[in-house]
Amino acid sequence: MRTVAIDWTEAGEVKLLDQTLLPGETVFLEINTIEGMVEAIQVLRVRGAPLIGVAAAMGLAAAARRALRDGDLQGGPAAVRDWLCRATTTLADARPTAVNLRWAVERAERAAISAMHDATDGEAAVVVIAALRQEAQRVWDEDAEMCRAIGEAGAERIPAKAKILTHCNTGMLATGGIGTAFGVIRVAHQQGKGIEVLACEARPLRQGTRLTAWELQRLKIPSKVIVDSAAATSMAQGRVDLVIVGADRIAANGDVANKIGTYGLALLAKAHNLPFYVAAPRSTIDPSTASGAEIPIEERQASEIETAAGMAAYNPAFDVTPAELITGIVTDAGVLEPPYEEAIREVLG
């Protein structure tokens, strides 16, 4: 099953659900330029590490079609390569922390360049557009398959009647399929395990109360929302049996960058002797990043935090959870366990 947050239009543009308007309004945008997709990514109209990668790859294909129509791809293979290089660089730099973004657009770029090898000068642009569309669809299809595999692998770790705490949004609004951490929750629910979910609010943009709550209600999964600061009390009161979250980047040693507040939840889970799981596709693992200390952490605008006029604010979008606080990393290839450096090397081949 694929995400509800993105699709192709008949004209080959990207049909994108504007998540900034949820849950109040359901509005779809049609995007066919690099600038339009960058804006959507940066403003969080599209969000979630896997879905950002899918959207960027699709956006690259749609923008190439638009560029051909506007005459920007005239001049043979050299002009096409130049446009492709500028477009992929611009997209890849849209947000720094989620590794899926760069992974997806660079993968699409490689496919397009490979397709040009046997093309004549006059065919170069058309061949590249077809290759970009095909590769973007592959990225989307593969992510949907990985989500399903993550859900099934993770559900095996969910006991009957489990009370699950999750953070931010990791479902169909954040991925190409049923979700990562949310996918695990969804499969466990479908298996009739009688689970209950506590969803953290996820300040400052409240992805938990706006987006995860929206998905939980659609699927009729028994659930409640809590403010972020209620997590400790909820654990102490026995309202939590385990924690499962997503990831925006996983370093080679198993350190995990995820939505701000994740590190605190991992510390709380450790203090209350609760399992703490991370769920993510293999595309979120970055073997070129040795540890969490090397992961760039995006700092967003102070205006996202409600405060007195003129008051400065520190607004990091992500934090890093050390590998030693993580019980297991649920991937599409199974659940990785410590030592993570060795497990990651093995799963990435």
LINGITA-V834703 format. One record per run of one state. SS is the DSSP state (H for helix, E for strand, L for the rest). FROM is the first residue (numbers start at 1). LEN is the number of residues. If there is no record, write none. Layout:
BEGIN
ss from len
SS FROM LEN
SS FROM LEN
END
This chain:
BEGIN
ss from len
L 1 5
E 6 3
L 9 5
E 14 4
L 18 1
H 19 3
L 22 6
E 28 4
L 32 2
H 34 9
L 43 6
H 49 22
L 71 5
H 76 17
L 93 6
H 99 18
L 117 7
H 124 32
L 156 7
E 163 4
L 167 14
H 181 10
L 191 5
E 196 5
L 201 6
H 207 12
L 219 4
E 223 4
L 227 1
H 228 9
L 237 5
E 242 4
L 246 3
E 249 3
L 252 4
E 256 4
L 260 2
H 262 10
L 272 3
E 275 5
L 280 2
H 282 3
E 285 2
L 287 5
H 292 3
L 295 4
E 299 1
L 300 2
H 302 3
L 305 11
E 316 1
L 317 1
E 318 4
L 322 1
H 323 3
L 326 2
E 328 4
L 332 2
E 334 3
L 337 3
H 340 8
L 348 2
END
